[in-house]
Amino acid sequence: MLIEDIGEFGLIRRISKIAAVKDKRIIVPIGDDAAVVTSDPNLLLVLTSDILIEGVHFKLGTISPNELGYKAMAINISDIAAMAGIPRFALVSMGLKPKTSVEFAEAIYRGMMKAIRKYRLILVGGDTTEAPHITLSVTIIGEVEPAYLRRRSEAAIGDKILVTGRLGASKAGLELLLNPQFKGSFRYEKSLRRAHLVPIPRVVEARIVSKHGAHAMEDISDGLASEINHICEESRVGARILAYRIPVAKGVREIALALGKKPLDFALYGGEDYEIVFTAPPSKAEEIKNYLLGETGTLVTEVGEIVDRKEGICLVNKEGKVSQLTTFGYEHFKKRR
């Protein structure tokens, strides 16, 4: 069955069944002109929106509709986590070709519902429309206590820079998907592909980090170098990044070298790891590392230090050689060289 056979409202009715939920916070659910929900007046609302466009952000040959739906939701949940927030409600707008199968559209929503149930959100509405390319736009509304809210602009000179997990896995996974001739040639292929297709937002970790004294915080969507650059710009500081301390995921090195690339570049510039990078005063850094590892099992690594703005953002190798970073990862609309 194709979407053109049942039309927009037929598709909405089917989606409503997939997303159906009862919750006392929902005053008006899916089905009216807008959803109406209640929120705790003592909490701040955190809002984020992201868009995925076929041919720009994904290729259908490299991702299933279920994975696409999950990822579209997960990357927005990660933005809420970056503010130390708790995701609560989601709205989804989807553009589809008329000859898209109904099963394909439903698979996208089932993927979204996996993330929604895992992170305890509620899908309250959105829109569907005809489009020349598959387009997914997700908006999430979260909540955060005023005391726990974290921003890019709160880094202080002397802070340590720390990251959760290991980096570069998503980029390596993408390269595996784009180079099918590599299939079966490397260890960790399954975990690397999964890192790219089914990312894990660090909601719990970000909350713990915030509660235990972190300053600035951000999720790693565009690469570690890019996120540290954002923090430095907003906080008006510089950074020294210790290249030899950056935790690179297992399997990244082999794939990078097979492509004639540097493994470290996958971690610095690859993006879509959706780990958390944050800064914390030295007196809190070790405490946060130990507490997070004990509570969640998540690795936390110190990768640098916040310095005076005059020093810029530099990379230090194991021998102590310092080089200024001038490239910070992918940026939409920017001219490619």
Residue pairs with C-beta under 8 A, 6 or more apart in sequence:
1 101
1 102
1 103
2 98
2 99
2 100
2 101
2 102
3 11
3 96
3 97
3 98
3 99
3 100
3 101
3 102
3 105
4 98
4 99
5 102
6 14
6 102
8 128
8 129
11 102
11 105
11 128
12 30
12 128
14 102
14 105
14 106
15 30
15 105
15 106
15 109
15 128
16 30
16 31
18 106
18 109
18 110
18 113
19 30
19 109
19 113
19 116
19 123
21 122
21 123
23 122
25 37
25 38
25 39
25 88
25 122
26 35
26 36
26 37
26 122
26 124
27 36
27 37
27 38
28 34
28 35
28 36
29 35
29 124
30 123
30 124
30 125
34 125
35 89
35 91
35 124
35 125
37 88
37 89
37 122
37 124
37 141
39 45
39 88
39 143
40 143
42 145
43 143
43 144
43 145
43 146
44 143
44 144
44 145
44 146
44 149
45 141
45 142
45 143
46 80
46 83
46 85
46 141
46 142
46 143
46 144
46 149
47 139
47 140
47 141
47 142
48 76
48 79
48 80
48 139
48 140
48 142
49 76
49 137
49 138
49 139
49 140
50 72
50 75
50 76
50 79
50 137
50 138
51 57
51 135
51 136
51 137
51 138
52 58
52 68
52 71
52 72
52 135
52 136
52 137
53 133
53 134
53 135
54 60
54 133
54 134
54 135
55 133
58 68
58 71
60 134
62 174
62 177
62 178
63 71
63 177
63 197
64 107
64 111
64 197
65 104
65 105
65 107
65 108
65 111
66 107
66 108
66 110
66 111
66 114
67 111
67 197
67 198
68 108
68 111
68 134
68 136
69 107
69 108
69 109
69 110
69 111
69 112
69 113
69 114
69 115
69 136
70 111
70 112
70 114
70 115
70 197
70 198
71 111
71 197
71 198
71 199
72 92
72 108
72 111
72 112
72 136
72 138
73 90
73 111
73 112
73 115
73 116
73 121
73 138
73 140
74 115
74 198
74 199
74 200
74 201
74 274
75 138
75 199
75 201
75 221
75 272
75 274
76 87
76 90
76 138
76 139
76 140
77 87
77 115
77 119
77 121
77 140
77 201
77 203
78 199
78 201
78 202
78 219
78 221
78 274
79 140
79 219
79 221
80 86
80 87
80 140
80 142
80 201
80 203
81 87
81 201
81 202
81 203
81 205
81 206
81 207
81 219
81 276
82 150
82 206
82 217
82 218
82 219
82 276
83 142
83 144
83 149
83 150
83 151
83 206
83 217
84 144
84 148
84 149
84 150
84 206
84 207
84 209
84 210
84 217
85 142
85 143
85 144
85 149
86 142
86 143
86 144
86 203
86 207
87 119
87 120
87 121
87 140
87 141
87 142
87 203
88 121
88 122
88 140
88 141
88 142
88 143
89 121
89 122
89 123
89 124
89 140
89 141
90 112
90 116
90 121
90 122
90 123
90 124
90 138
90 139
90 140
90 141
91 123
91 124
91 125
91 126
91 138
91 139
91 140
92 109
92 112
92 123
92 126
92 136
92 137
92 138
92 139
93 126
93 127
93 128
93 129
93 135
93 136
93 137
93 138
94 105
94 108
94 126
94 127
94 128
94 129
94 134
94 135
94 136
94 137
95 128
95 129
95 130
95 131
95 133
95 134
95 135
95 136
96 105
96 128
96 129
96 130
96 131
96 134
97 130
97 131
97 132
97 133
97 134
98 130
100 134
108 136
112 123
112 138
113 123
115 121
116 122
116 123
119 201
119 203
121 140
126 139
148 207
148 210
148 211
149 210
150 206
150 209
150 210
150 214
150 215
150 216
150 217
150 278
151 216
151 217
151 234
152 216
152 217
152 218
152 230
152 231
152 233
152 234
152 235
153 216
153 234
153 235
154 215
154 216
154 235
154 279
155 215
155 216
155 231
155 232
155 235
155 237
155 279
155 306
156 215
156 235
156 237
156 279
156 281
156 306
157 237
157 306
157 307
157 308
158 281
158 282
158 305
158 306
159 215
159 216
159 279
159 280
159 281
159 282
159 305
159 306
160 279
160 280
160 281
160 282
160 285
160 302
160 304
160 305
160 306
161 228
161 239
161 241
161 277
161 278
161 279
161 302
161 303
161 304
161 305
161 306
162 277
162 278
162 279
162 280
162 285
162 288
162 289
162 300
162 301
162 302
162 303
163 220
163 224
163 246
163 247
163 275
163 276
163 277
163 278
163 300
163 301
163 303
164 202
164 205
164 275
164 276
164 292
164 298
164 299
164 300
165 202
165 247
165 249
165 273
165 275
165 298
165 299
166 247
166 248
166 249
166 250
166 275
166 299
167 220
167 224
167 246
167 247
167 248
167 249
167 266
167 267
167 268
167 270
167 273
167 275
168 248
168 249
168 252
168 256
168 263
168 266
168 267
168 270
168 273
169 191
169 192
169 195
169 196
169 249
169 251
169 252
169 273
170 195
170 196
170 199
170 270
170 271
170 272
170 273
170 274
171 196
171 252
171 266
171 269
171 270
171 271
171 272
171 273
172 192
172 195
172 196
172 249
172 251
172 252
172 255
172 256
172 266
172 270
173 192
173 193
173 194
173 195
173 196
173 197
174 196
174 270
174 272
175 182
175 255
175 259
176 182
176 183
176 186
176 189
176 192
176 193
176 255
177 193
177 196
177 197
179 259
182 189
182 255
182 258
183 189
185 258
186 251
186 254
186 255
186 258
187 250
187 251
187 254
188 249
188 250
188 251
189 251
191 250
191 251
192 249
192 251
192 252
192 255
195 249
195 273
196 272
199 272
199 273
199 274
200 274
201 219
201 274
202 219
202 274
202 275
202 276
202 298
204 296
205 276
205 292
205 296
205 298
206 217
206 219
206 276
208 288
208 291
208 292
208 295
208 296
209 217
209 276
209 278
209 280
209 288
209 292
210 217
212 284
212 287
212 288
212 291
213 280
213 281
213 284
213 287
213 288
214 278
214 279
214 280
214 284
214 288
215 278
215 279
215 280
215 281
216 231
216 234
216 235
216 278
216 279
217 276
217 277
217 278
217 279
218 227
218 230
218 231
218 276
218 277
218 278
219 227
219 274
219 275
219 276
219 277
220 227
220 271
220 273
220 274
220 275
220 276
220 277
221 227
221 271
221 272
221 274
222 271
222 328
222 329
222 330
222 331
223 267
223 268
223 269
223 270
223 271
223 328
223 329
223 330
224 241
224 246
224 267
224 268
224 269
224 273
224 277
224 303
225 241
225 268
225 269
225 313
225 325
225 327
225 328
225 329
226 269
226 271
226 328
226 329
226 330
226 331
227 277
228 239
228 241
228 277
228 304
228 313
229 313
229 325
229 328
231 237
231 239
231 277
231 279
232 238
232 239
232 306
232 309
232 313
235 306
236 309
237 306
237 307
237 308
237 309
238 306
238 307
238 308
238 309
238 310
238 311
238 312
238 313
238 314
239 304
239 305
239 306
239 307
239 313
239 314
240 304
240 305
240 307
240 311
240 314
240 316
240 322
241 303
241 304
241 313
241 314
241 315
241 316
241 325
242 303
242 304
242 316
243 264
243 315
243 316
243 317
243 318
244 317
244 318
245 301
245 302
245 303
245 304
246 264
246 267
246 268
246 301
246 303
247 267
247 299
247 301
247 303
248 263
248 264
248 266
248 267
249 267
252 263
252 266
252 267
253 263
255 266
256 262
256 263
256 265
256 266
257 263
267 273
268 329
269 327
269 328
269 329
269 330
270 329
271 329
271 330
279 306
280 288
285 302
288 300
289 300
289 302
292 298
292 300
293 299
293 300
304 316
312 324
312 325
313 324
313 325
314 322
314 323
314 324
314 325
315 322
315 323
315 324
315 325
316 322
317 323
